[in-house]
Amino acid sequence: MAIQFAGKSNAPEFPTGLQWVNTDLPLTMAQLRGKLVVLDFWTYC
């Protein structure tokens, strides 16, 4: 059984010129399609 989500939309591409950590080249949405992606937002206070 497939789960349907109301208001589903595709994620936008990453902006150019970002600094990446733990990867040699910038990632694209095409490379991440079909994979589990965890976003971890943090800051120093």
mmCIF entry with sequence, helices, sheets and N, C-alpha, C, O atoms, coordinates in Angstrom:
data_MODEL
# 
_entry.id   MODEL 
# 
_entity.id                         1 
_entity.type                       polymer 
_entity.pdbx_number_of_molecules   1 
# 
_entity_poly.entity_id                      1 
_entity_poly.type                           'polypeptide(L)' 
_entity_poly.nstd_linkage                   no 
_entity_poly.nstd_monomer                   no 
_entity_poly.pdbx_seq_one_letter_code       MAIQFAGKSNAPEFPTGLQWVNTDLPLTMAQLRGKLVVLDFWTYC 
_entity_poly.pdbx_seq_one_letter_code_can   MAIQFAGKSNAPEFPTGLQWVNTDLPLTMAQLRGKLVVLDFWTYC 
_entity_poly.pdbx_strand_id                 A 
# 
loop_
_entity_poly_seq.entity_id 
_entity_poly_seq.num 
_entity_poly_seq.mon_id 
_entity_poly_seq.hetero 
1 1  MET n 
1 2  ALA n 
1 3  ILE n 
1 4  GLN n 
1 5  PHE n 
1 6  ALA n 
1 7  GLY n 
1 8  LYS n 
1 9  SER n 
1 10 ASN n 
1 11 ALA n 
1 12 PRO n 
1 13 GLU n 
1 14 PHE n 
1 15 PRO n 
1 16 THR n 
1 17 GLY n 
1 18 LEU n 
1 19 GLN n 
1 20 TRP n 
1 21 VAL n 
1 22 ASN n 
1 23 THR n 
1 24 ASP n 
1 25 LEU n 
1 26 PRO n 
1 27 LEU n 
1 28 THR n 
1 29 MET n 
1 30 ALA n 
1 31 GLN n 
1 32 LEU n 
1 33 ARG n 
1 34 GLY n 
1 35 LYS n 
1 36 LEU n 
1 37 VAL n 
1 38 VAL n 
1 39 LEU n 
1 40 ASP n 
1 41 PHE n 
1 42 TRP n 
1 43 THR n 
1 44 TYR n 
1 45 CYS n 
# 
_struct_asym.id          A 
_struct_asym.entity_id   1 
# 
_struct_conf.conf_type_id            HELX_P 
_struct_conf.id                      HELX_P1 
_struct_conf.pdbx_PDB_helix_id       AA1 
_struct_conf.beg_label_comp_id       MET 
_struct_conf.beg_label_asym_id       A 
_struct_conf.beg_label_seq_id        29 
_struct_conf.pdbx_beg_PDB_ins_code   ? 
_struct_conf.end_label_comp_id       LEU 
_struct_conf.end_label_asym_id       A 
_struct_conf.end_label_seq_id        32 
_struct_conf.pdbx_end_PDB_ins_code   ? 
_struct_conf.beg_auth_comp_id        MET 
_struct_conf.beg_auth_asym_id        A 
_struct_conf.beg_auth_seq_id         29 
_struct_conf.end_auth_comp_id        LEU 
_struct_conf.end_auth_asym_id        A 
_struct_conf.end_auth_seq_id         32 
_struct_conf.pdbx_PDB_helix_class    1 
_struct_conf.details                 ? 
_struct_conf.pdbx_PDB_helix_length   4 
# 
_struct_conf_type.id          HELX_P 
_struct_conf_type.criteria    ? 
_struct_conf_type.reference   ? 
# 
loop_
_atom_site.group_PDB 
_atom_site.id 
_atom_site.type_symbol 
_atom_site.label_atom_id 
_atom_site.label_alt_id 
_atom_site.label_comp_id 
_atom_site.label_asym_id 
_atom_site.label_entity_id 
_atom_site.label_seq_id 
_atom_site.pdbx_PDB_ins_code 
_atom_site.Cartn_x 
_atom_site.Cartn_y 
_atom_site.Cartn_z 
_atom_site.occupancy 
_atom_site.B_iso_or_equiv 
_atom_site.pdbx_formal_charge 
_atom_site.auth_seq_id 
_atom_site.auth_comp_id 
_atom_site.auth_asym_id 
_atom_site.auth_atom_id 
_atom_site.pdbx_PDB_model_num 
ATOM 1   N N  . MET A 1 1  ? 0.839  -1.180 0.000  1.00 0.00 ? 1  MET A N  1 
ATOM 2   C CA . MET A 1 1  ? 0.000  0.000  0.000  1.00 0.00 ? 1  MET A CA 1 
ATOM 3   C C  . MET A 1 1  ? 0.886  1.246  0.000  1.00 0.00 ? 1  MET A C  1 
ATOM 4   O O  . MET A 1 1  ? 1.718  1.407  0.893  1.00 0.00 ? 1  MET A O  1 
ATOM 5   N N  . ALA A 1 2  ? 0.722  2.117  -0.974 1.00 0.00 ? 2  ALA A N  1 
ATOM 6   C CA . ALA A 1 2  ? 1.493  3.353  -1.068 1.00 0.00 ? 2  ALA A CA 1 
ATOM 7   C C  . ALA A 1 2  ? 0.848  4.440  -0.224 1.00 0.00 ? 2  ALA A C  1 
ATOM 8   O O  . ALA A 1 2  ? -0.377 4.553  -0.177 1.00 0.00 ? 2  ALA A O  1 
ATOM 9   N N  . ILE A 1 3  ? 1.664  5.231  0.437  1.00 0.00 ? 3  ILE A N  1 
ATOM 10  C CA . ILE A 1 3  ? 1.169  6.344  1.247  1.00 0.00 ? 3  ILE A CA 1 
ATOM 11  C C  . ILE A 1 3  ? 1.129  7.597  0.379  1.00 0.00 ? 3  ILE A C  1 
ATOM 12  O O  . ILE A 1 3  ? 2.104  7.912  -0.303 1.00 0.00 ? 3  ILE A O  1 
ATOM 13  N N  . GLN A 1 4  ? 0.022  8.300  0.401  1.00 0.00 ? 4  GLN A N  1 
ATOM 14  C CA . GLN A 1 4  ? -0.132 9.541  -0.354 1.00 0.00 ? 4  GLN A CA 1 
ATOM 15  C C  . GLN A 1 4  ? -0.126 10.722 0.615  1.00 0.00 ? 4  GLN A C  1 
ATOM 16  O O  . GLN A 1 4  ? -0.739 10.647 1.680  1.00 0.00 ? 4  GLN A O  1 
ATOM 17  N N  . PHE A 1 5  ? 0.550  11.797 0.264  1.00 0.00 ? 5  PHE A N  1 
ATOM 18  C CA . PHE A 1 5  ? 0.607  12.990 1.088  1.00 0.00 ? 5  PHE A CA 1 
ATOM 19  C C  . PHE A 1 5  ? -0.055 14.148 0.349  1.00 0.00 ? 5  PHE A C  1 
ATOM 20  O O  . PHE A 1 5  ? 0.253  14.407 -0.814 1.00 0.00 ? 5  PHE A O  1 
ATOM 21  N N  . ALA A 1 6  ? -0.964 14.840 1.027  1.00 0.00 ? 6  ALA A N  1 
ATOM 22  C CA . ALA A 1 6  ? -1.626 16.003 0.431  1.00 0.00 ? 6  ALA A CA 1 
ATOM 23  C C  . ALA A 1 6  ? -0.615 17.141 0.300  1.00 0.00 ? 6  ALA A C  1 
ATOM 24  O O  . ALA A 1 6  ? 0.205  17.341 1.196  1.00 0.00 ? 6  ALA A O  1 
ATOM 25  N N  . GLY A 1 7  ? -0.663 17.877 -0.786 1.00 0.00 ? 7  GLY A N  1 
ATOM 26  C CA . GLY A 1 7  ? 0.231  19.022 -0.976 1.00 0.00 ? 7  GLY A CA 1 
ATOM 27  C C  . GLY A 1 7  ? 1.670  18.629 -1.243 1.00 0.00 ? 7  GLY A C  1 
ATOM 28  O O  . GLY A 1 7  ? 2.580  19.422 -0.999 1.00 0.00 ? 7  GLY A O  1 
ATOM 29  N N  . LYS A 1 8  ? 1.892  17.438 -1.731 1.00 0.00 ? 8  LYS A N  1 
ATOM 30  C CA . LYS A 1 8  ? 3.251  16.951 -1.997 1.00 0.00 ? 8  LYS A CA 1 
ATOM 31  C C  . LYS A 1 8  ? 3.915  17.796 -3.087 1.00 0.00 ? 8  LYS A C  1 
ATOM 32  O O  . LYS A 1 8  ? 3.294  18.118 -4.100 1.00 0.00 ? 8  LYS A O  1 
ATOM 33  N N  . SER A 1 9  ? 5.191  18.152 -2.865 1.00 0.00 ? 9  SER A N  1 
ATOM 34  C CA . SER A 1 9  ? 5.952  18.889 -3.880 1.00 0.00 ? 9  SER A CA 1 
ATOM 35  C C  . SER A 1 9  ? 7.394  18.401 -3.858 1.00 0.00 ? 9  SER A C  1 
ATOM 36  O O  . SER A 1 9  ? 7.862  17.880 -2.845 1.00 0.00 ? 9  SER A O  1 
ATOM 37  N N  . ASN A 1 10 ? 8.084  18.567 -4.953 1.00 0.00 ? 10 ASN A N  1 
ATOM 38  C CA . ASN A 1 10 ? 9.486  18.157 -5.060 1.00 0.00 ? 10 ASN A CA 1 
ATOM 39  C C  . ASN A 1 10 ? 10.390 19.171 -4.376 1.00 0.00 ? 10 ASN A C  1 
ATOM 40  O O  . ASN A 1 10 ? 10.103 20.368 -4.363 1.00 0.00 ? 10 ASN A O  1 
ATOM 41  N N  . ALA A 1 11 ? 11.472 18.684 -3.816 1.00 0.00 ? 11 ALA A N  1 
ATOM 42  C CA . ALA A 1 11 ? 12.462 19.562 -3.197 1.00 0.00 ? 11 ALA A CA 1 
ATOM 43  C C  . ALA A 1 11 ? 13.214 20.326 -4.279 1.00 0.00 ? 11 ALA A C  1 
ATOM 44  O O  . ALA A 1 11 ? 13.487 19.774 -5.345 1.00 0.00 ? 11 ALA A O  1 
ATOM 45  N N  . PRO A 1 12 ? 13.554 21.589 -4.024 1.00 0.00 ? 12 PRO A N  1 
ATOM 46  C CA . PRO A 1 12 ? 14.312 22.355 -5.017 1.00 0.00 ? 12 PRO A CA 1 
ATOM 47  C C  . PRO A 1 12 ? 15.775 21.923 -5.041 1.00 0.00 ? 12 PRO A C  1 
ATOM 48  O O  . PRO A 1 12 ? 16.256 21.290 -4.101 1.00 0.00 ? 12 PRO A O  1 
ATOM 49  N N  . GLU A 1 13 ? 16.470 22.261 -6.102 1.00 0.00 ? 13 GLU A N  1 
ATOM 50  C CA . GLU A 1 13 ? 17.913 21.995 -6.186 1.00 0.00 ? 13 GLU A CA 1 
ATOM 51  C C  . GLU A 1 13 ? 18.642 22.851 -5.147 1.00 0.00 ? 13 GLU A C  1 
ATOM 52  O O  . GLU A 1 13 ? 18.152 23.906 -4.744 1.00 0.00 ? 13 GLU A O  1 
ATOM 53  N N  . PHE A 1 14 ? 19.808 22.388 -4.724 1.00 0.00 ? 14 PHE A N  1 
ATOM 54  C CA . PHE A 1 14 ? 20.632 23.164 -3.801 1.00 0.00 ? 14 PHE A CA 1 
ATOM 55  C C  . PHE A 1 14 ? 21.185 24.389 -4.527 1.00 0.00 ? 14 PHE A C  1 
ATOM 56  O O  . PHE A 1 14 ? 21.519 24.302 -5.709 1.00 0.00 ? 14 PHE A O  1 
ATOM 57  N N  . PRO A 1 15 ? 21.287 25.526 -3.840 1.00 0.00 ? 15 PRO A N  1 
ATOM 58  C CA . PRO A 1 15 ? 21.894 26.710 -4.467 1.00 0.00 ? 15 PRO A CA 1 
ATOM 59  C C  . PRO A 1 15 ? 23.374 26.457 -4.782 1.00 0.00 ? 15 PRO A C  1 
ATOM 60  O O  . PRO A 1 15 ? 24.035 25.679 -4.094 1.00 0.00 ? 15 PRO A O  1 
ATOM 61  N N  . THR A 1 16 ? 23.875 27.104 -5.803 1.00 0.00 ? 16 THR A N  1 
ATOM 62  C CA . THR A 1 16 ? 25.298 26.978 -6.141 1.00 0.00 ? 16 THR A CA 1 
ATOM 63  C C  . THR A 1 16 ? 26.122 27.800 -5.156 1.00 0.00 ? 16 THR A C  1 
ATOM 64  O O  . THR A 1 16 ? 25.618 28.754 -4.564 1.00 0.00 ? 16 THR A O  1 
ATOM 65  N N  . GLY A 1 17 ? 27.377 27.432 -4.984 1.00 0.00 ? 17 GLY A N  1 
ATOM 66  C CA . GLY A 1 17 ? 28.286 28.191 -4.133 1.00 0.00 ? 17 GLY A CA 1 
ATOM 67  C C  . GLY A 1 17 ? 28.223 27.823 -2.659 1.00 0.00 ? 17 GLY A C  1 
ATOM 68  O O  . GLY A 1 17 ? 28.809 28.525 -1.835 1.00 0.00 ? 17 GLY A O  1 
ATOM 69  N N  . LEU A 1 18 ? 27.529 26.741 -2.297 1.00 0.00 ? 18 LEU A N  1 
ATOM 70  C CA . LEU A 1 18 ? 27.472 26.319 -0.900 1.00 0.00 ? 18 LEU A CA 1 
ATOM 71  C C  . LEU A 1 18 ? 28.771 25.628 -0.506 1.00 0.00 ? 18 LEU A C  1 
ATOM 72  O O  . LEU A 1 18 ? 29.456 25.053 -1.352 1.00 0.00 ? 18 LEU A O  1 
ATOM 73  N N  . GLN A 1 19 ? 29.111 25.685 0.782  1.00 0.00 ? 19 GLN A N  1 
ATOM 74  C CA . GLN A 1 19 ? 30.247 24.927 1.296  1.00 0.00 ? 19 GLN A CA 1 
ATOM 75  C C  . GLN A 1 19 ? 29.722 23.597 1.805  1.00 0.00 ? 19 GLN A C  1 
ATOM 76  O O  . GLN A 1 19 ? 28.779 23.562 2.595  1.00 0.00 ? 19 GLN A O  1 
ATOM 77  N N  . TRP A 1 20 ? 30.327 22.497 1.355  1.00 0.00 ? 20 TRP A N  1 
ATOM 78  C CA . TRP A 1 20 ? 29.880 21.157 1.714  1.00 0.00 ? 20 TRP A CA 1 
ATOM 79  C C  . TRP A 1 20 ? 30.858 20.533 2.694  1.00 0.00 ? 20 TRP A C  1 
ATOM 80  O O  . TRP A 1 20 ? 32.060 20.795 2.636  1.00 0.00 ? 20 TRP A O  1 
ATOM 81  N N  . VAL A 1 21 ? 30.334 19.698 3.606  1.00 0.00 ? 21 VAL A N  1 
ATOM 82  C CA . VAL A 1 21 ? 31.143 19.004 4.604  1.00 0.00 ? 21 VAL A CA 1 
ATOM 83  C C  . VAL A 1 21 ? 31.044 17.504 4.336  1.00 0.00 ? 21 VAL A C  1 
ATOM 84  O O  . VAL A 1 21 ? 29.962 16.995 4.045  1.00 0.00 ? 21 VAL A O  1 
ATOM 85  N N  . ASN A 1 22 ? 32.163 16.803 4.434  1.00 0.00 ? 22 ASN A N  1 
ATOM 86  C CA . ASN A 1 22 ? 32.235 15.345 4.274  1.00 0.00 ? 22 ASN A CA 1 
ATOM 87  C C  . ASN A 1 22 ? 31.875 14.857 2.877  1.00 0.00 ? 22 ASN A C  1 
ATOM 88  O O  . ASN A 1 22 ? 31.407 13.728 2.729  1.00 0.00 ? 22 ASN A O  1 
ATOM 89  N N  . THR A 1 23 ? 32.080 15.666 1.860  1.00 0.00 ? 23 THR A N  1 
ATOM 90  C CA . THR A 1 23 ? 31.902 15.241 0.475  1.00 0.00 ? 23 THR A CA 1 
ATOM 91  C C  . THR A 1 23 ? 32.862 16.045 -0.401 1.00 0.00 ? 23 THR A C  1 
ATOM 92  O O  . THR A 1 23 ? 33.103 17.226 -0.153 1.00 0.00 ? 23 THR A O  1 
ATOM 93  N N  . ASP A 1 24 ? 33.400 15.397 -1.417 1.00 0.00 ? 24 ASP A N  1 
ATOM 94  C CA . ASP A 1 24 ? 34.364 16.070 -2.294 1.00 0.00 ? 24 ASP A CA 1 
ATOM 95  C C  . ASP A 1 24 ? 33.694 17.011 -3.286 1.00 0.00 ? 24 ASP A C  1 
ATOM 96  O O  . ASP A 1 24 ? 34.244 18.060 -3.621 1.00 0.00 ? 24 ASP A O  1 
ATOM 97  N N  . LEU A 1 25 ? 32.498 16.633 -3.759 1.00 0.00 ? 25 LEU A N  1 
ATOM 98  C CA . LEU A 1 25 ? 31.787 17.430 -4.756 1.00 0.00 ? 25 LEU A CA 1 
ATOM 99  C C  . LEU A 1 25 ? 30.397 17.793 -4.240 1.00 0.00 ? 25 LEU A C  1 
ATOM 100 O O  . LEU A 1 25 ? 29.851 17.079 -3.399 1.00 0.00 ? 25 LEU A O  1 
ATOM 101 N N  . PRO A 1 26 ? 29.821 18.880 -4.723 1.00 0.00 ? 26 PRO A N  1 
ATOM 102 C CA . PRO A 1 26 ? 28.452 19.228 -4.316 1.00 0.00 ? 26 PRO A CA 1 
ATOM 103 C C  . PRO A 1 26 ? 27.457 18.129 -4.713 1.00 0.00 ? 26 PRO A C  1 
ATOM 104 O O  . PRO A 1 26 ? 27.629 17.470 -5.738 1.00 0.00 ? 26 PRO A O  1 
ATOM 105 N N  . LEU A 1 27 ? 26.433 17.942 -3.904 1.00 0.00 ? 27 LEU A N  1 
ATOM 106 C CA . LEU A 1 27 ? 25.393 16.954 -4.176 1.00 0.00 ? 27 LEU A CA 1 
ATOM 107 C C  . LEU A 1 27 ? 24.277 17.574 -5.001 1.00 0.00 ? 27 LEU A C  1 
ATOM 108 O O  . LEU A 1 27 ? 24.080 18.789 -4.992 1.00 0.00 ? 27 LEU A O  1 
ATOM 109 N N  . THR A 1 28 ? 23.547 16.721 -5.716 1.00 0.00 ? 28 THR A N  1 
ATOM 110 C CA . THR A 1 28 ? 22.384 17.176 -6.474 1.00 0.00 ? 28 THR A CA 1 
ATOM 111 C C  . THR A 1 28 ? 21.170 16.363 -6.032 1.00 0.00 ? 28 THR A C  1 
ATOM 112 O O  . THR A 1 28 ? 21.315 15.291 -5.444 1.00 0.00 ? 28 THR A O  1 
ATOM 113 N N  . MET A 1 29 ? 19.989 16.869 -6.313 1.00 0.00 ? 29 MET A N  1 
ATOM 114 C CA . MET A 1 29 ? 18.767 16.151 -5.980 1.00 0.00 ? 29 MET A CA 1 
ATOM 115 C C  . MET A 1 29 ? 18.698 14.819 -6.734 1.00 0.00 ? 29 MET A C  1 
ATOM 116 O O  . MET A 1 29 ? 18.176 13.838 -6.204 1.00 0.00 ? 29 MET A O  1 
ATOM 117 N N  . ALA A 1 30 ? 19.217 14.777 -7.955 1.00 0.00 ? 30 ALA A N  1 
ATOM 118 C CA . ALA A 1 30 ? 19.208 13.543 -8.737 1.00 0.00 ? 30 ALA A CA 1 
ATOM 119 C C  . ALA A 1 30 ? 20.045 12.455 -8.043 1.00 0.00 ? 30 ALA A C  1 
ATOM 120 O O  . ALA A 1 30 ? 19.669 11.283 -8.070 1.00 0.00 ? 30 ALA A O  1 
ATOM 121 N N  . GLN A 1 31 ? 21.165 12.829 -7.429 1.00 0.00 ? 31 GLN A N  1 
ATOM 122 C CA . GLN A 1 31 ? 22.010 11.866 -6.726 1.00 0.00 ? 31 GLN A CA 1 
ATOM 123 C C  . GLN A 1 31 ? 21.327 11.333 -5.470 1.00 0.00 ? 31 GLN A C  1 
ATOM 124 O O  . GLN A 1 31 ? 21.579 10.198 -5.066 1.00 0.00 ? 31 GLN A O  1 
ATOM 125 N N  . LEU A 1 32 ? 20.470 12.133 -4.853 1.00 0.00 ? 32 LEU A N  1 
ATOM 126 C CA . LEU A 1 32 ? 19.825 11.752 -3.599 1.00 0.00 ? 32 LEU A CA 1 
ATOM 127 C C  . LEU A 1 32 ? 18.481 11.062 -3.796 1.00 0.00 ? 32 LEU A C  1 
ATOM 128 O O  . LEU A 1 32 ? 17.946 10.488 -2.847 1.00 0.00 ? 32 LEU A O  1 
ATOM 129 N N  . ARG A 1 33 ? 17.928 11.102 -4.993 1.00 0.00 ? 33 ARG A N  1 
ATOM 130 C CA . ARG A 1 33 ? 16.609 10.513 -5.249 1.00 0.00 ? 33 ARG A CA 1 
ATOM 131 C C  . ARG A 1 33 ? 16.589 9.039  -4.864 1.00 0.00 ? 33 ARG A C  1 
ATOM 132 O O  . ARG A 1 33 ? 17.469 8.274  -5.260 1.00 0.00 ? 33 ARG A O  1 
ATOM 133 N N  . GLY A 1 34 ? 15.580 8.646  -4.091 1.00 0.00 ? 34 GLY A N  1 
ATOM 134 C CA . GLY A 1 34 ? 15.419 7.267  -3.672 1.00 0.00 ? 34 GLY A CA 1 
ATOM 135 C C  . GLY A 1 34 ? 16.229 6.885  -2.451 1.00 0.00 ? 34 GLY A C  1 
ATOM 136 O O  . GLY A 1 34 ? 16.209 5.725  -2.038 1.00 0.00 ? 34 GLY A O  1 
ATOM 137 N N  . LYS A 1 35 ? 16.948 7.846  -1.858 1.00 0.00 ? 35 LYS A N  1 
ATOM 138 C CA . LYS A 1 35 ? 17.771 7.561  -0.681 1.00 0.00 ? 35 LYS A CA 1 
ATOM 139 C C  . LYS A 1 35 ? 17.169 8.258  0.539  1.00 0.00 ? 35 LYS A C  1 
ATOM 140 O O  . LYS A 1 35 ? 16.474 9.266  0.408  1.00 0.00 ? 35 LYS A O  1 
ATOM 141 N N  . LEU A 1 36 ? 17.438 7.721  1.703  1.00 0.00 ? 36 LEU A N  1 
ATOM 142 C CA . LEU A 1 36 ? 17.027 8.355  2.949  1.00 0.00 ? 36 LEU A CA 1 
ATOM 143 C C  . LEU A 1 36 ? 18.001 9.489  3.244  1.00 0.00 ? 36 LEU A C  1 
ATOM 144 O O  . LEU A 1 36 ? 19.211 9.270  3.298  1.00 0.00 ? 36 LEU A O  1 
ATOM 145 N N  . VAL A 1 37 ? 17.480 10.700 3.433  1.00 0.00 ? 37 VAL A N  1 
ATOM 146 C CA . VAL A 1 37 ? 18.311 11.871 3.689  1.00 0.00 ? 37 VAL A CA 1 
ATOM 147 C C  . VAL A 1 37 ? 17.924 12.451 5.048  1.00 0.00 ? 37 VAL A C  1 
ATOM 148 O O  . VAL A 1 37 ? 16.750 12.725 5.299  1.00 0.00 ? 37 VAL A O  1 
ATOM 149 N N  . VAL A 1 38 ? 18.906 12.635 5.918  1.00 0.00 ? 38 VAL A N  1 
ATOM 150 C CA . VAL A 1 38 ? 18.665 13.203 7.241  1.00 0.00 ? 38 VAL A CA 1 
ATOM 151 C C  . VAL A 1 38 ? 19.269 14.606 7.270  1.00 0.00 ? 38 VAL A C  1 
ATOM 152 O O  . VAL A 1 38 ? 20.455 14.786 6.992  1.00 0.00 ? 38 VAL A O  1 
ATOM 153 N N  . LEU A 1 39 ? 18.448 15.589 7.605  1.00 0.00 ? 39 LEU A N  1 
ATOM 154 C CA . LEU A 1 39 ? 18.920 16.969 7.739  1.00 0.00 ? 39 LEU A CA 1 
ATOM 155 C C  . LEU A 1 39 ? 19.127 17.252 9.220  1.00 0.00 ? 39 LEU A C  1 
ATOM 156 O O  . LEU A 1 39 ? 18.229 17.020 10.030 1.00 0.00 ? 39 LEU A O  1 
ATOM 157 N N  . ASP A 1 40 ? 20.294 17.747 9.573  1.00 0.00 ? 40 ASP A N  1 
ATOM 158 C CA . ASP A 1 40 ? 20.613 18.057 10.968 1.00 0.00 ? 40 ASP A CA 1 
ATOM 159 C C  . ASP A 1 40 ? 20.964 19.535 11.045 1.00 0.00 ? 40 ASP A C  1 
ATOM 160 O O  . ASP A 1 40 ? 22.030 19.954 10.593 1.00 0.00 ? 40 ASP A O  1 
ATOM 161 N N  . PHE A 1 41 ? 20.065 20.315 11.615 1.00 0.00 ? 41 PHE A N  1 
ATOM 162 C CA . PHE A 1 41 ? 20.294 21.758 11.761 1.00 0.00 ? 41 PHE A CA 1 
ATOM 163 C C  . PHE A 1 41 ? 20.790 22.017 13.169 1.00 0.00 ? 41 PHE A C  1 
ATOM 164 O O  . PHE A 1 41 ? 20.190 21.545 14.135 1.00 0.00 ? 41 PHE A O  1 
ATOM 165 N N  . TRP A 1 42 ? 21.871 22.756 13.297 1.00 0.00 ? 42 TRP A N  1 
ATOM 166 C CA . TRP A 1 42 ? 22.417 23.072 14.615 1.00 0.00 ? 42 TRP A CA 1 
ATOM 167 C C  . TRP A 1 42 ? 23.083 24.436 14.570 1.00 0.00 ? 42 TRP A C  1 
ATOM 168 O O  . TRP A 1 42 ? 23.401 24.952 13.499 1.00 0.00 ? 42 TRP A O  1 
ATOM 169 N N  . THR A 1 43 ? 23.284 24.999 15.720 1.00 0.00 ? 43 THR A N  1 
ATOM 170 C CA . THR A 1 43 ? 23.956 26.298 15.838 1.00 0.00 ? 43 THR A CA 1 
ATOM 171 C C  . THR A 1 43 ? 24.648 26.392 17.186 1.00 0.00 ? 43 THR A C  1 
ATOM 172 O O  . THR A 1 43 ? 24.283 25.692 18.130 1.00 0.00 ? 43 THR A O  1 
ATOM 173 N N  . TYR A 1 44 ? 25.629 27.243 17.270 1.00 0.00 ? 44 TYR A N  1 
ATOM 174 C CA . TYR A 1 44 ? 26.281 27.521 18.547 1.00 0.00 ? 44 TYR A CA 1 
ATOM 175 C C  . TYR A 1 44 ? 25.600 28.728 19.169 1.00 0.00 ? 44 TYR A C  1 
ATOM 176 O O  . TYR A 1 44 ? 25.354 29.724 18.489 1.00 0.00 ? 44 TYR A O  1 
ATOM 177 N N  . CYS A 1 45 ? 25.301 28.644 20.435 1.00 0.00 ? 45 CYS A N  1 
ATOM 178 C CA . CYS A 1 45 ? 24.654 29.774 21.136 1.00 0.00 ? 45 CYS A CA 1 
ATOM 179 C C  . CYS A 1 45 ? 25.654 30.534 21.969 1.00 0.00 ? 45 CYS A C  1 
ATOM 180 O O  . CYS A 1 45 ? 25.294 31.511 22.626 1.00 0.00 ? 45 CYS A O  1 
# 
